[in-house]
Amino acid sequence: MTQDIPALALAWHRDGRKVALATVVETWGSAPRPVGSQLAIDGEGAMEGSVSGGCVEGAVVVEAMEALEDGKSRLLEYGVSDDEAFAVGLACGGRIRVLVEPVGGAMPEDVLAGLVEAREARRPVAYVTDLREGGARLDGPEPWAERFRADRSGVEPDERTFVAVHNPPLRMVVVGAVHIAQMLLPMARACGYDPVVVDPRPAFGAAARFPGETILDLWPDEALAAQQLDARSCVVTLTHDPKLDDPAIRAALDSEVFYLGCLGSTRTHAKRLERLKADGVGEEALSRIHAPVGLDIGARSPAEIALSIMAEVTRVLRQGA
């Protein structure tokens, strides 16, 4: 499980340890870690997280120790040589800029606490700081809408304002513990989603068929209500059974999910639309359904169908419907 670096830094600080947070704010070339990656360092040199995959962590720790003494931030720049890049699995080198902020100094404790609280509440929040003069603050997603859609932290065109995007984790709810779901859940997890599979049929939703995955043996409408679906959630229905798929579809359409995809042929989907219309679902809501689910890549096997679904989910997330 990925460590929550801001929460860890806050816990260390409240335990009386001196703590600094290092954040990648810009990259050029084949940088080892993306913008927004973080490393927590305490006063004894203990660290969690990563800003370079091991290339420059040692140098960042040295700078962090100095920052902990005076409470001021440091903006550092490092070149990653081709040899160092190769050692961490990259084809060529690059450059990175890293911002080091002592907690309780350049990074006020209340700002970090607010960030941790927002993340725990699954509330999107931007951490904004002036790279030249400091002055960290939290902001809502509205001024940075494009950054939030793309999950893209970075420096603004003024070359001094750094915006760290903290989006809630992506979630995928898969209705129907079928063969396609067995392929789709690992793909979703590899793409950064927290997936669950929903199926009240014991023979389908058996733990042996989905090792290590979260299985909800509930009726789909009940399961989706418990998930508290939001704009960082997507739903995929795979059962072909109206008793299971239709309640899940209606629940998803009543939420802000960014994607709803339903397995089935064009003919199957036409019948599905007729049933939903008869239940009072409007045309605008029905237009949100992606069916037949997935990009048309000629997929045949369960793995290929899962790949097409993951590709379409990604396209809608990054580019919109």
C-alpha positions as a Markdown table, in Angstrom:
| # | Residue | x | y | z |
|---|---|---|---|---|
| 1 | Met | 0.0 | 0.0 | 0.0 |
| 2 | Thr | 1.3 | 3.5 | -0.9 |
| 3 | Gln | 2.3 | 5.5 | 2.0 |
| 4 | Asp | 0.4 | 8.8 | 2.7 |
| 5 | Ile | 3.4 | 11.1 | 2.9 |
| 6 | Pro | 1.6 | 14.3 | 4.1 |
| 7 | Ala | -0.2 | 12.3 | 6.8 |
| 8 | Leu | 3.0 | 10.7 | 7.9 |
| 9 | Ala | 4.8 | 14.1 | 8.0 |
| 10 | Leu | 2.0 | 15.5 | 10.1 |
| 11 | Ala | 2.1 | 12.5 | 12.5 |
| 12 | Trp | 5.9 | 12.8 | 12.9 |
| 13 | His | 5.6 | 16.6 | 13.6 |
| 14 | Arg | 2.9 | 16.0 | 16.2 |
| 15 | Asp | 5.1 | 13.4 | 17.8 |
| 16 | Gly | 7.7 | 16.1 | 18.4 |
| 17 | Arg | 10.0 | 15.2 | 15.6 |
| 18 | Lys | 11.5 | 17.8 | 13.3 |
| 19 | Val | 10.1 | 17.2 | 9.8 |
| 20 | Ala | 10.6 | 18.5 | 6.4 |
| 21 | Leu | 8.6 | 17.7 | 3.2 |
| 22 | Ala | 10.4 | 17.6 | -0.1 |
| 23 | Thr | 8.3 | 17.9 | -3.3 |
| 24 | Val | 9.2 | 17.5 | -6.9 |
| 25 | Val | 7.9 | 20.8 | -8.5 |
| 26 | Glu | 9.4 | 20.6 | -12.0 |
| 27 | Thr | 11.0 | 18.0 | -14.3 |
| 28 | Trp | 12.8 | 18.1 | -17.6 |
| 29 | Gly | 13.8 | 15.1 | -19.7 |
| 30 | Ser | 13.5 | 11.6 | -18.4 |
| 31 | Ala | 13.1 | 12.5 | -14.7 |
| 32 | Pro | 12.9 | 9.5 | -12.3 |
| 33 | Arg | 9.7 | 10.7 | -10.4 |
| 34 | Pro | 6.8 | 12.8 | -11.6 |
| 35 | Val | 5.9 | 16.3 | -10.4 |
| 36 | Gly | 4.2 | 16.1 | -7.0 |
| 37 | Ser | 6.2 | 13.2 | -5.7 |
| 38 | Gln | 7.1 | 13.7 | -2.1 |
| 39 | Leu | 9.7 | 12.6 | 0.5 |
| 40 | Ala | 9.3 | 13.1 | 4.3 |
| 41 | Ile | 12.6 | 13.6 | 6.2 |
| 42 | Asp | 12.9 | 13.8 | 10.0 |
| 43 | Gly | 15.6 | 15.4 | 12.1 |
| 44 | Glu | 17.5 | 12.2 | 12.5 |
| 45 | Gly | 17.6 | 11.5 | 8.7 |
| 46 | Ala | 14.8 | 9.0 | 8.6 |
| 47 | Met | 12.8 | 9.3 | 5.4 |
| 48 | Glu | 9.8 | 7.9 | 3.6 |
| 49 | Gly | 8.7 | 8.4 | 0.0 |
| 50 | Ser | 10.8 | 9.4 | -2.9 |
| 51 | Val | 11.7 | 12.3 | -5.2 |
| 52 | Ser | 14.1 | 10.7 | -7.5 |
| 53 | Gly | 14.0 | 6.9 | -7.1 |
| 54 | Gly | 17.3 | 7.0 | -5.2 |
| 55 | Cys | 19.4 | 9.3 | -7.4 |
| 56 | Val | 19.4 | 12.5 | -5.2 |
| 57 | Glu | 17.7 | 11.5 | -2.0 |
| 58 | Gly | 21.0 | 11.8 | -0.1 |
| 59 | Ala | 21.6 | 15.4 | -1.2 |
| 60 | Val | 17.9 | 16.3 | -0.4 |
| 61 | Val | 18.3 | 15.0 | 3.1 |
| 62 | Val | 21.4 | 17.2 | 3.7 |
| 63 | Glu | 19.5 | 20.3 | 2.5 |
| 64 | Ala | 16.5 | 19.2 | 4.6 |
| 65 | Met | 18.6 | 19.2 | 7.8 |
| 66 | Glu | 19.7 | 22.8 | 7.1 |
| 67 | Ala | 16.1 | 23.8 | 6.5 |
| 68 | Leu | 15.0 | 22.3 | 9.8 |
| 69 | Glu | 17.5 | 24.5 | 11.5 |
| 70 | Asp | 16.3 | 27.9 | 10.1 |
| 71 | Gly | 12.7 | 27.0 | 9.2 |
| 72 | Lys | 13.1 | 28.3 | 5.7 |
| 73 | Ser | 12.3 | 26.5 | 2.4 |
| 74 | Arg | 14.9 | 25.5 | -0.2 |
| 75 | Leu | 14.4 | 25.2 | -3.9 |
| 76 | Leu | 16.9 | 22.8 | -5.3 |
| 77 | Glu | 17.8 | 21.7 | -8.8 |
| 78 | Tyr | 19.5 | 18.4 | -9.7 |
| 79 | Gly | 20.7 | 16.9 | -12.9 |
| 80 | Val | 20.2 | 13.1 | -13.2 |
| 81 | Ser | 23.0 | 11.6 | -15.3 |
| 82 | Asp | 22.5 | 8.9 | -17.9 |
| 83 | Asp | 24.3 | 6.4 | -15.6 |
| 84 | Glu | 22.1 | 7.3 | -12.6 |
| 85 | Ala | 19.0 | 7.2 | -14.7 |
| 86 | Phe | 19.9 | 3.7 | -16.1 |
| 87 | Ala | 20.3 | 2.5 | -12.5 |
| 88 | Val | 16.7 | 3.3 | -11.7 |
| 89 | Gly | 15.3 | 1.9 | -14.9 |
| 90 | Leu | 15.3 | 4.9 | -17.2 |
| 91 | Ala | 16.7 | 5.2 | -20.7 |
| 92 | Cys | 18.3 | 8.6 | -20.3 |
| 93 | Gly | 18.8 | 11.4 | -17.7 |
| 94 | Gly | 17.0 | 14.6 | -16.9 |
| 95 | Arg | 16.7 | 17.4 | -14.4 |
| 96 | Ile | 14.4 | 17.9 | -11.4 |
| 97 | Arg | 13.6 | 20.8 | -9.1 |
| 98 | Val | 12.7 | 19.9 | -5.5 |
| 99 | Leu | 11.1 | 22.2 | -3.0 |
| 100 | Val | 12.0 | 21.4 | 0.7 |
| 101 | Glu | 9.7 | 22.9 | 3.3 |
| 102 | Pro | 10.1 | 22.4 | 7.1 |
| 103 | Val | 6.8 | 21.6 | 8.8 |
| 104 | Gly | 6.0 | 24.3 | 11.3 |
| 105 | Gly | 8.2 | 26.7 | 9.4 |
| 106 | Ala | 7.8 | 27.4 | 5.7 |
| 107 | Met | 5.0 | 24.9 | 5.7 |
| 108 | Pro | 2.6 | 26.0 | 8.5 |
| 109 | Glu | 1.2 | 23.1 | 10.6 |
| 110 | Asp | -2.4 | 24.2 | 10.1 |
| 111 | Val | -2.0 | 24.2 | 6.3 |
| 112 | Leu | -0.5 | 20.6 | 6.4 |
| 113 | Ala | -3.3 | 19.6 | 8.8 |
| 114 | Gly | -5.9 | 21.0 | 6.4 |
| 115 | Leu | -4.3 | 19.1 | 3.5 |
| 116 | Val | -4.4 | 15.8 | 5.4 |
| 117 | Glu | -8.0 | 16.4 | 6.5 |
| 118 | Ala | -9.1 | 17.1 | 2.9 |
| 119 | Arg | -7.3 | 14.0 | 1.6 |
| 120 | Glu | -8.9 | 11.8 | 4.3 |
| 121 | Ala | -12.3 | 13.3 | 3.5 |
| 122 | Arg | -11.8 | 12.5 | -0.2 |
| 123 | Arg | -12.1 | 16.3 | -0.9 |
| 124 | Pro | -10.1 | 17.7 | -3.8 |
| 125 | Val | -7.7 | 20.4 | -2.7 |
| 126 | Ala | -4.7 | 22.3 | -4.1 |
| 127 | Tyr | -1.6 | 23.1 | -2.1 |
| 128 | Val | -0.3 | 26.4 | -3.5 |
| 129 | Thr | 3.0 | 28.0 | -2.6 |
| 130 | Asp | 5.2 | 30.9 | -3.9 |
| 131 | Leu | 8.6 | 29.4 | -4.9 |
| 132 | Arg | 10.3 | 32.7 | -4.4 |
| 133 | Glu | 8.8 | 34.1 | -1.2 |
| 134 | Gly | 7.0 | 31.2 | 0.4 |
| 135 | Gly | 3.5 | 31.6 | 1.8 |
| 136 | Ala | 1.8 | 28.2 | 1.5 |
| 137 | Arg | -2.0 | 28.0 | 1.4 |
| 138 | Leu | -4.8 | 25.6 | 0.4 |
| 139 | Asp | -7.2 | 26.3 | -2.4 |
| 140 | Gly | -10.2 | 24.7 | -4.0 |
| 141 | Pro | -10.1 | 23.0 | -7.4 |
| 142 | Glu | -12.0 | 25.6 | -9.3 |
| 143 | Pro | -9.1 | 28.0 | -10.1 |
| 144 | Trp | -7.1 | 25.0 | -11.3 |
| 145 | Ala | -9.8 | 23.0 | -13.1 |
| 146 | Glu | -7.6 | 21.8 | -15.9 |
| 147 | Arg | -4.9 | 20.7 | -13.6 |
| 148 | Phe | -7.4 | 18.7 | -11.5 |
| 149 | Arg | -8.9 | 17.0 | -14.6 |
| 150 | Ala | -5.4 | 15.9 | -15.8 |
| 151 | Asp | -4.0 | 15.2 | -12.2 |
| 152 | Arg | -1.2 | 17.5 | -13.2 |
| 153 | Ser | 0.7 | 19.4 | -10.5 |
| 154 | Gly | 3.2 | 22.0 | -11.7 |
| 155 | Val | 4.5 | 25.5 | -11.8 |
| 156 | Glu | 2.3 | 28.2 | -13.3 |
| 157 | Pro | 3.4 | 30.4 | -16.2 |
| 158 | Asp | 4.5 | 33.1 | -13.8 |
| 159 | Glu | 7.3 | 30.7 | -12.9 |
| 160 | Arg | 6.9 | 31.2 | -9.2 |
| 161 | Thr | 3.5 | 29.7 | -8.2 |
| 162 | Phe | 3.6 | 25.9 | -7.6 |
| 163 | Val | 0.2 | 24.1 | -7.5 |
| 164 | Ala | 0.2 | 20.6 | -6.0 |
| 165 | Val | -3.0 | 18.8 | -7.0 |
| 166 | His | -4.4 | 16.5 | -4.4 |
| 167 | Asn | -7.3 | 14.6 | -6.0 |
| 168 | Pro | -9.3 | 11.9 | -4.1 |
| 169 | Pro | -8.1 | 8.4 | -5.1 |
| 170 | Leu | -9.8 | 7.1 | -8.3 |
| 171 | Arg | -12.3 | 4.3 | -7.7 |
| 172 | Met | -13.8 | 1.6 | -9.9 |
| 173 | Val | -16.9 | -0.4 | -9.0 |
| 174 | Val | -17.3 | -3.5 | -11.2 |
| 175 | Val | -20.7 | -5.1 | -11.1 |
| 176 | Gly | -20.4 | -8.8 | -12.0 |
| 177 | Ala | -17.6 | -11.1 | -10.8 |
| 178 | Val | -17.2 | -12.6 | -14.3 |
| 179 | His | -14.1 | -13.5 | -16.3 |
| 180 | Ile | -13.7 | -10.0 | -17.7 |
| 181 | Ala | -13.7 | -8.6 | -14.1 |
| 182 | Gln | -10.9 | -11.0 | -13.2 |
| 183 | Met | -8.8 | -9.3 | -15.9 |
| 184 | Leu | -10.1 | -5.7 | -15.3 |
| 185 | Leu | -9.5 | -5.3 | -11.6 |
| 186 | Pro | -5.7 | -5.8 | -11.8 |
| 187 | Met | -5.5 | -3.5 | -14.7 |
| 188 | Ala | -7.5 | -0.8 | -12.8 |
| 189 | Arg | -5.3 | -1.2 | -9.8 |
| 190 | Ala | -2.1 | -0.8 | -12.0 |
| 191 | Cys | -3.6 | 2.4 | -13.4 |
| 192 | Gly | -4.1 | 3.9 | -9.9 |
| 193 | Tyr | -7.7 | 2.9 | -9.1 |
| 194 | Asp | -9.0 | 1.4 | -5.9 |
| 195 | Pro | -11.3 | -1.3 | -7.4 |
| 196 | Val | -14.1 | -3.4 | -5.9 |
| 197 | Val | -16.2 | -6.1 | -7.5 |
| 198 | Val | -19.9 | -6.4 | -6.6 |
| 199 | Asp | -21.8 | -9.7 | -6.9 |
| 200 | Pro | -24.4 | -11.3 | -4.6 |
| 201 | Arg | -23.9 | -14.7 | -6.2 |
| 202 | Pro | -21.5 | -16.7 | -4.0 |
| 203 | Ala | -20.2 | -18.9 | -6.9 |
| 204 | Phe | -19.1 | -15.8 | -8.8 |
| 205 | Gly | -17.8 | -13.6 | -6.0 |
| 206 | Ala | -15.6 | -16.2 | -4.5 |
| 207 | Ala | -12.4 | -15.0 | -2.9 |
| 208 | Ala | -10.4 | -17.8 | -4.7 |
| 209 | Arg | -11.5 | -16.2 | -8.1 |
| 210 | Phe | -10.3 | -12.7 | -7.0 |
| 211 | Pro | -7.3 | -13.1 | -4.7 |
| 212 | Gly | -6.5 | -10.0 | -2.8 |
| 213 | Glu | -9.4 | -8.0 | -4.2 |
| 214 | Thr | -12.3 | -6.4 | -2.4 |
| 215 | Ile | -15.6 | -8.4 | -3.0 |
| 216 | Leu | -18.9 | -7.0 | -2.0 |
| 217 | Asp | -21.6 | -9.8 | -1.8 |
| 218 | Leu | -24.4 | -7.3 | -1.9 |
| 219 | Trp | -27.1 | -6.4 | -4.4 |
| 220 | Pro | -25.6 | -3.7 | -6.6 |
| 221 | Asp | -27.9 | -0.8 | -5.6 |
| 222 | Glu | -27.1 | -1.4 | -1.9 |
| 223 | Ala | -23.4 | -1.8 | -2.7 |
| 224 | Leu | -23.2 | 1.4 | -4.8 |
| 225 | Ala | -25.1 | 3.4 | -2.1 |
| 226 | Ala | -22.5 | 2.3 | 0.4 |
| 227 | Gln | -19.6 | 3.4 | -1.9 |
| 228 | Gln | -20.8 | 7.0 | -1.9 |
| 229 | Leu | -19.9 | 7.5 | -5.5 |
| 230 | Asp | -18.3 | 10.8 | -6.5 |
| 231 | Ala | -16.7 | 12.5 | -9.5 |
| 232 | Arg | -13.6 | 10.4 | -9.0 |
| 233 | Ser | -15.5 | 7.1 | -9.3 |
| 234 | Cys | -16.5 | 5.0 | -12.3 |
| 235 | Val | -18.9 | 2.0 | -12.6 |
| 236 | Val | -18.7 | -0.9 | -15.1 |
| 237 | Thr | -21.5 | -3.4 | -15.3 |
| 238 | Leu | -20.7 | -6.9 | -16.7 |
| 239 | Thr | -23.4 | -9.3 | -15.7 |
| 240 | His | -25.9 | -9.1 | -18.7 |
| 241 | Asp | -28.6 | -9.7 | -16.0 |
| 242 | Pro | -31.1 | -6.9 | -15.8 |
| 243 | Lys | -31.8 | -7.8 | -12.1 |
| 244 | Leu | -28.2 | -6.9 | -11.3 |
| 245 | Asp | -27.1 | -4.4 | -14.0 |
| 246 | Asp | -30.2 | -2.2 | -14.0 |
| 247 | Pro | -30.2 | -1.2 | -10.3 |
| 248 | Ala | -26.5 | -0.5 | -10.6 |
| 249 | Ile | -27.0 | 1.7 | -13.6 |
| 250 | Arg | -29.8 | 3.7 | -12.0 |
| 251 | Ala | -27.6 | 4.2 | -8.9 |
| 252 | Ala | -24.6 | 5.3 | -11.0 |
| 253 | Leu | -26.8 | 7.7 | -13.0 |
| 254 | Asp | -28.0 | 9.3 | -9.7 |
| 255 | Ser | -24.4 | 10.1 | -8.8 |
| 256 | Glu | -21.5 | 12.1 | -10.2 |
| 257 | Val | -19.5 | 9.2 | -11.6 |
| 258 | Phe | -17.3 | 10.3 | -14.4 |
| 259 | Tyr | -17.8 | 7.1 | -16.3 |
| 260 | Leu | -20.5 | 4.4 | -16.6 |
| 261 | Gly | -19.9 | 1.6 | -19.0 |
| 262 | Cys | -22.2 | -1.4 | -19.6 |
| 263 | Leu | -21.3 | -4.7 | -21.3 |
| 264 | Gly | -23.6 | -6.0 | -24.1 |
| 265 | Ser | -24.2 | -5.8 | -27.8 |
| 266 | Thr | -26.0 | -2.9 | -29.5 |
| 267 | Arg | -29.2 | -4.9 | -29.4 |
| 268 | Thr | -28.8 | -5.7 | -25.7 |
| 269 | His | -28.2 | -2.1 | -25.0 |
| 270 | Ala | -31.3 | -1.0 | -27.0 |
| 271 | Lys | -33.4 | -3.3 | -24.8 |
| 272 | Arg | -31.7 | -1.9 | -21.7 |
| 273 | Leu | -32.5 | 1.7 | -22.8 |
| 274 | Glu | -36.2 | 0.7 | -23.2 |
| 275 | Arg | -36.3 | -0.7 | -19.7 |
| 276 | Leu | -34.7 | 2.3 | -18.2 |
| 277 | Lys | -36.9 | 4.7 | -20.1 |
| 278 | Ala | -39.9 | 2.8 | -18.8 |
| 279 | Asp | -38.6 | 3.3 | -15.3 |
| 280 | Gly | -38.5 | 7.1 | -15.9 |
| 281 | Val | -34.9 | 7.6 | -16.7 |
| 282 | Gly | -34.5 | 10.7 | -18.9 |
| 283 | Glu | -32.6 | 11.0 | -22.2 |
| 284 | Glu | -29.9 | 13.2 | -20.8 |
| 285 | Ala | -29.1 | 10.6 | -18.1 |
| 286 | Leu | -29.2 | 7.7 | -20.6 |
| 287 | Ser | -26.7 | 9.5 | -22.8 |
| 288 | Arg | -24.1 | 9.2 | -20.1 |
| 289 | Ile | -23.9 | 5.4 | -20.6 |
| 290 | His | -21.0 | 4.0 | -22.6 |
| 291 | Ala | -22.3 | 0.9 | -24.3 |
| 292 | Pro | -21.2 | -1.4 | -25.7 |
| 293 | Val | -18.5 | -0.8 | -23.1 |
| 294 | Gly | -14.9 | -0.1 | -24.1 |
| 295 | Leu | -13.1 | 1.3 | -27.1 |
| 296 | Asp | -13.8 | -0.5 | -30.4 |
| 297 | Ile | -10.4 | -2.3 | -30.8 |
| 298 | Gly | -11.8 | -5.6 | -32.0 |
| 299 | Ala | -11.4 | -7.2 | -28.6 |
| 300 | Arg | -12.4 | -10.8 | -28.2 |
| 301 | Ser | -10.9 | -12.4 | -25.1 |
| 302 | Pro | -11.7 | -11.4 | -21.6 |
| 303 | Ala | -8.3 | -9.7 | -21.3 |
| 304 | Glu | -8.7 | -7.8 | -24.5 |
| 305 | Ile | -12.2 | -6.6 | -23.5 |
| 306 | Ala | -10.8 | -5.5 | -20.1 |
| 307 | Leu | -8.1 | -3.6 | -21.9 |
| 308 | Ser | -10.6 | -1.9 | -24.1 |
| 309 | Ile | -12.7 | -0.9 | -21.0 |
| 310 | Met | -9.6 | 0.5 | -19.2 |
| 311 | Ala | -8.6 | 2.5 | -22.3 |
| 312 | Glu | -12.1 | 4.0 | -22.6 |
| 313 | Val | -12.2 | 4.8 | -18.9 |
| 314 | Thr | -8.8 | 6.5 | -19.2 |
| 315 | Arg | -9.9 | 8.5 | -22.3 |
| 316 | Val | -13.0 | 9.8 | -20.5 |
| 317 | Leu | -11.1 | 10.7 | -17.4 |
| 318 | Arg | -8.4 | 12.6 | -19.2 |
| 319 | Gln | -10.3 | 14.1 | -22.1 |
| 320 | Gly | -13.9 | 14.1 | -21.0 |
| 321 | Ala | -16.9 | 12.4 | -22.6 |
